[in-house]
């Protein structure tokens, strides 16, 4: 077993996984897995720059993660940064800060690399299941972008499109710095049209409708599963490999888009950092399911983070 630390820094959250990985069998044993909402992508769509306060929140999380990595004695650290830091003019400031705190350079990866990592992390365990038909469509709904990957054991086709829960919320549901509470029918329709246009772009590269099993990743999808199960608190074990039907996803999405901030904040399994963006995130999931005719989504807690860990472990051999 190789002890590795994987960090995934997205638009909305930064996550750490310290794990022992067997690069030959693909077995992965968690030692520490955590997530901090830092909103690194705050305002990037509008300004093209990473905000100073967003950088400070991200660096504070990196300081904490550096201590955990040291405590566990990880042999190798791999830090992958996605959408927001890929787009920003002042990304060097981000790179330098991470180098100072963690001693590794953040790899600002392409959408294609992001897709490969996500697919590996999400399907490594599922390939041994006989009850799930292939090919898989892995959908990773992030804050700034959504990755679509179709494959069996390996990626056949992938596309990243700039539609995510934070980007859609900021683009369609914010007026004068305040999130609509609840959004109007017109705002929801405009957001839906934007998502449908992104699905058209994804379908140019990825045969979405060929998929036989839809696997959903990241916070918007796992939160929908938690709500579907009426969990009293967020519970990874209950969420991992749970299945949520199309009808239930539709019901939850409609409820979230009709609710106020206070009503969403009262949902016990909903992370406070997702209260304003979960409506947009669940709408992205619903649009995908309706587009491909999926009767259910298989929810995975293993995603790009696990993929990064698998690749980090295989590189040490």
C-alpha positions as CSV (number, residue, x, y, z in Angstrom):
1,X,0.0,0.0,0.0
2,X,1.2,3.5,-0.8
3,X,0.0,6.4,1.5
4,X,-1.0,9.4,-0.6
5,X,-2.7,12.7,-0.1
6,X,-5.0,14.0,-2.8
7,X,-6.4,17.5,-2.9
8,X,-9.1,18.7,-5.2
9,X,-9.7,22.4,-5.3
10,X,-12.9,23.3,-7.2
11,X,-14.9,26.5,-7.6
12,X,-17.0,26.0,-4.4
13,X,-15.0,23.6,-2.2
14,X,-11.6,22.3,-1.5
15,X,-11.3,18.6,-0.4
16,X,-8.6,16.4,1.0
17,X,-8.3,12.6,1.0
18,X,-5.4,10.8,2.8
19,X,-5.6,7.2,1.8
20,X,-3.6,3.9,1.6
21,X,-3.9,2.7,-2.0
22,X,-2.8,-0.6,-3.6
23,X,-1.9,0.5,-7.1
24,X,-2.2,-3.1,-8.4
25,X,-5.7,-4.1,-7.1
26,X,-7.1,-0.6,-6.9
27,X,-8.1,-1.0,-3.3
28,X,-8.3,2.3,-1.5
29,X,-8.6,2.7,2.3
30,X,-9.6,6.1,3.6
31,X,-7.6,7.6,6.5
32,X,-9.0,11.1,6.4
33,X,-11.5,12.7,4.0
34,X,-12.8,16.2,4.5
35,X,-14.3,19.1,2.7
36,X,-14.2,22.9,3.3
37,X,-16.4,25.3,1.4
38,X,-14.1,28.2,0.3
39,X,-15.9,29.6,-2.7
40,X,-12.7,30.1,-4.6
41,X,-14.7,30.9,-7.7
42,X,-16.6,33.8,-6.1
43,X,-17.2,36.4,-8.8
44,X,-14.8,34.9,-11.3
45,X,-17.5,34.6,-14.0
46,X,-18.0,38.4,-13.7
47,X,-14.5,39.8,-13.0
48,X,-12.1,37.1,-14.5
49,X,-10.1,37.3,-11.2
50,X,-9.9,35.3,-8.0
51,X,-11.1,37.6,-5.1
52,X,-8.6,38.4,-2.3
53,X,-11.0,37.1,0.3
54,X,-11.6,33.9,-1.7
55,X,-7.9,33.3,-1.9
56,X,-7.5,33.8,1.9
57,X,-10.3,31.3,2.7
58,X,-8.6,28.8,0.3
59,X,-5.1,29.3,1.9
60,X,-6.6,28.9,5.4
61,X,-7.9,25.5,4.4
62,X,-4.5,24.6,2.8
63,X,-2.8,25.4,6.1
64,X,-5.2,23.0,7.9
65,X,-4.7,20.3,5.3
66,X,-0.9,20.6,5.5
67,X,-1.0,19.7,9.2
68,X,-3.2,16.7,8.5
69,X,-1.0,15.4,5.7
70,X,2.1,15.7,7.9
71,X,0.4,13.9,10.8
72,X,-0.5,10.9,8.6
73,X,2.9,10.9,6.9
74,X,1.7,10.7,3.3
75,X,4.5,9.7,0.9
76,X,3.1,11.7,-2.0
77,X,0.9,14.7,-2.3
78,X,-1.0,15.6,-5.5
79,X,-3.0,18.9,-5.7
80,X,-5.4,19.3,-8.6
81,X,-7.2,22.6,-9.2
82,X,-10.2,22.9,-11.5
83,X,-12.5,25.3,-13.2
84,X,-12.1,28.7,-11.3
85,X,-8.3,28.7,-11.1
86,X,-8.2,27.7,-14.8
87,X,-10.1,30.8,-15.8
88,X,-8.6,33.5,-13.6
89,X,-6.1,36.2,-14.7
90,X,-4.3,36.2,-11.3
91,X,-4.0,32.4,-11.1
92,X,-0.2,32.8,-10.3
93,X,-1.1,34.3,-6.9
94,X,-3.0,31.1,-6.2
95,X,-0.2,28.8,-7.4
96,X,2.4,30.6,-5.3
97,X,0.2,30.5,-2.2
98,X,-0.3,26.8,-2.5
99,X,3.4,26.1,-3.1
100,X,4.3,28.0,0.1
101,X,1.8,26.1,2.2
102,X,1.9,22.6,0.8
103,X,5.2,22.4,-1.0
104,X,3.5,21.1,-4.2
105,X,2.4,23.0,-7.3
106,X,-1.3,22.9,-8.0
107,X,-1.9,21.3,-11.3
108,X,-4.5,23.4,-13.1
109,X,-5.8,20.5,-15.2
110,X,-7.8,20.5,-18.4
111,X,-11.4,19.4,-18.6
112,X,-10.2,16.1,-20.3
113,X,-7.9,15.3,-17.4
114,X,-10.5,16.2,-14.9
115,X,-12.9,13.8,-16.7
116,X,-10.3,10.9,-16.6
117,X,-9.7,11.4,-12.8
118,X,-13.4,11.6,-12.1
119,X,-14.2,8.5,-14.1
120,X,-11.5,6.4,-12.5
121,X,-12.5,7.5,-9.0
122,X,-16.2,6.9,-9.6
123,X,-16.2,3.6,-11.4
124,X,-13.2,1.7,-9.9
125,X,-15.5,-0.2,-7.5
126,X,-18.5,-0.3,-9.8
127,X,-16.8,-2.3,-12.5
128,X,-17.0,-5.3,-10.3
129,X,-20.8,-5.0,-10.0
130,X,-22.9,-7.3,-12.1
131,X,-26.2,-5.4,-11.6
132,X,-25.1,-2.3,-13.4
133,X,-25.1,-2.2,-17.2
134,X,-22.4,-0.5,-19.2
135,X,-21.3,1.8,-20.5
136,X,-21.3,4.2,-17.6
137,X,-22.0,7.9,-17.9
138,X,-20.2,9.7,-15.1
139,X,-21.5,13.2,-14.5
140,X,-19.6,15.4,-12.1
141,X,-21.6,18.6,-11.3
142,X,-19.2,21.1,-9.8
143,X,-19.5,24.7,-8.9
144,X,-18.2,26.2,-12.2
145,X,-18.3,23.3,-14.6
146,X,-19.9,19.9,-15.3
147,X,-17.9,16.9,-16.7
148,X,-19.5,14.3,-18.8
149,X,-17.6,11.0,-19.3
150,X,-18.8,7.9,-21.0
151,X,-16.8,4.7,-20.7
152,X,-16.6,1.0,-19.7
153,X,-13.2,0.3,-18.0
154,X,-11.7,3.4,-19.5
155,X,-12.9,6.8,-20.8
156,X,-14.3,6.6,-24.4
157,X,-15.4,10.2,-24.6
158,X,-15.4,13.3,-22.3
159,X,-16.5,16.9,-22.4
160,X,-16.4,19.6,-19.8
161,X,-19.0,22.4,-20.1
162,X,-19.2,25.7,-18.1
163,X,-22.4,24.9,-16.2
164,X,-22.2,24.4,-12.5
165,X,-24.2,25.2,-9.4
166,X,-22.3,28.4,-8.5
167,X,-22.0,29.7,-12.0
168,X,-25.7,29.1,-12.8
169,X,-26.7,30.7,-9.5
170,X,-24.5,33.8,-10.0
171,X,-25.5,34.1,-13.7
172,X,-29.3,33.7,-13.3
173,X,-30.4,34.0,-9.7
174,X,-28.4,36.9,-8.3
175,X,-29.7,40.5,-8.5
176,X,-27.8,43.3,-6.9
177,X,-25.7,40.9,-5.0
178,X,-28.6,39.0,-3.5
179,X,-29.8,35.5,-4.4
180,X,-33.5,35.4,-5.5
181,X,-35.6,34.0,-2.7
182,X,-37.2,32.1,-4.2
183,X,-36.4,32.5,-7.9
184,X,-39.0,33.6,-10.4
185,X,-40.4,31.3,-13.2
186,X,-38.5,33.5,-15.7
187,X,-35.2,33.1,-13.9
188,X,-35.6,29.3,-13.7
189,X,-36.6,29.1,-17.4
190,X,-33.4,31.1,-18.4
191,X,-31.3,28.9,-16.2
192,X,-32.8,25.8,-17.8
193,X,-32.2,27.1,-21.3
194,X,-28.6,27.7,-20.4
195,X,-28.2,24.2,-19.1
196,X,-29.9,22.7,-22.2
197,X,-27.5,24.6,-24.5
198,X,-24.6,23.1,-22.5
199,X,-26.0,19.6,-22.9
200,X,-26.2,20.2,-26.6
201,X,-22.4,21.1,-26.5
202,X,-21.7,18.0,-24.4
203,X,-23.6,15.8,-26.9
204,X,-21.3,17.0,-29.7
205,X,-18.5,15.1,-28.1
206,X,-20.0,12.5,-25.8
207,X,-22.7,9.9,-26.8
208,X,-24.7,10.7,-23.6
209,X,-27.7,8.6,-24.7
210,X,-25.7,5.4,-25.2
211,X,-25.1,5.2,-21.4
212,X,-26.9,2.4,-19.5
213,X,-25.9,3.5,-16.0
214,X,-25.8,7.1,-14.9
215,X,-23.3,7.8,-12.0
216,X,-23.6,11.2,-10.3
217,X,-20.8,12.8,-8.4
218,X,-20.1,15.9,-6.2
219,X,-22.0,17.9,-3.7
220,X,-25.2,18.7,-5.6
221,X,-25.9,15.1,-6.4
222,X,-24.9,13.7,-3.0
223,X,-27.1,16.4,-1.3
224,X,-30.1,15.4,-3.5
225,X,-29.6,11.8,-2.3
226,X,-29.4,12.9,1.3
227,X,-32.7,14.9,0.9
228,X,-34.3,11.9,-0.9
229,X,-33.5,9.6,2.0
230,X,-34.6,12.2,4.6
231,X,-31.3,11.8,6.4
232,X,-31.1,13.5,9.8
233,X,-27.6,14.6,9.0
234,X,-25.2,14.1,6.1
235,X,-24.1,10.5,6.1
236,X,-21.5,9.3,3.5
237,X,-22.1,5.6,4.1
238,X,-25.9,6.0,3.4
239,X,-25.3,8.2,0.3
240,X,-22.5,6.2,-1.3
241,X,-24.0,3.9,-4.1
242,X,-27.5,5.0,-3.2
243,X,-30.0,5.3,-6.1
244,X,-32.4,8.1,-6.6
245,X,-35.2,7.8,-9.2
246,X,-36.0,10.4,-11.8
247,X,-39.4,11.2,-10.2
248,X,-37.8,11.9,-6.8
249,X,-35.1,14.1,-8.4
250,X,-37.8,16.1,-10.2
251,X,-39.8,16.4,-6.9
252,X,-36.8,17.6,-4.9
253,X,-35.7,20.1,-7.6
254,X,-39.2,21.6,-7.8
255,X,-39.3,21.9,-4.0
256,X,-35.8,23.5,-3.8
257,X,-36.6,26.0,-6.5
258,X,-39.9,27.0,-4.8
259,X,-38.3,27.3,-1.3
260,X,-36.8,30.3,0.5
261,X,-33.3,30.5,1.9
262,X,-34.6,29.9,5.4
263,X,-36.6,26.8,4.3
264,X,-33.5,25.3,2.5
265,X,-31.3,26.2,5.5
266,X,-33.6,24.1,7.7
267,X,-32.9,20.9,5.7
268,X,-30.7,18.9,8.2
269,X,-28.5,17.2,5.7
270,X,-27.7,20.4,3.7
271,X,-24.3,21.9,4.2
272,X,-24.7,25.7,4.9
273,X,-22.4,26.5,2.0
274,X,-24.8,24.9,-0.4
275,X,-28.0,26.5,0.7
276,X,-28.0,29.2,-2.1
277,X,-26.6,26.9,-4.9
278,X,-28.4,23.6,-4.4
279,X,-31.5,24.6,-6.5
280,X,-29.3,25.2,-9.5
281,X,-27.3,22.1,-8.9
282,X,-30.3,19.8,-8.7
283,X,-31.8,21.4,-11.8
284,X,-28.6,20.5,-13.7
285,X,-29.0,16.9,-12.6
286,X,-32.7,16.8,-13.5
287,X,-32.0,18.2,-17.0
288,X,-29.3,15.5,-17.6
289,X,-31.6,12.7,-16.5
290,X,-34.4,13.9,-18.7
291,X,-32.1,14.4,-21.7
292,X,-30.8,10.8,-21.6
293,X,-33.9,9.1,-20.4
294,X,-32.3,7.9,-17.1
295,X,-34.8,6.3,-14.7
296,X,-32.4,6.7,-11.8
297,X,-29.0,8.0,-10.8
298,X,-26.4,5.9,-8.9
299,X,-24.8,8.3,-6.4
300,X,-21.0,8.0,-5.7
301,X,-19.1,9.5,-2.9
302,X,-15.9,8.4,-4.8
303,X,-15.0,10.9,-7.5
304,X,-12.2,13.0,-8.8
305,X,-10.5,12.9,-5.3
306,X,-10.3,9.1,-5.4
307,X,-9.1,9.2,-9.0
308,X,-6.3,11.7,-8.0
309,X,-5.3,9.3,-5.2
310,X,-5.2,6.3,-7.6
311,X,-3.0,8.2,-10.0
312,X,-0.7,9.5,-7.3
313,X,-0.2,5.9,-6.0
314,X,0.5,4.5,-9.4
315,X,3.1,7.1,-10.1
316,X,5.2,6.0,-7.1
317,X,5.8,2.6,-8.6
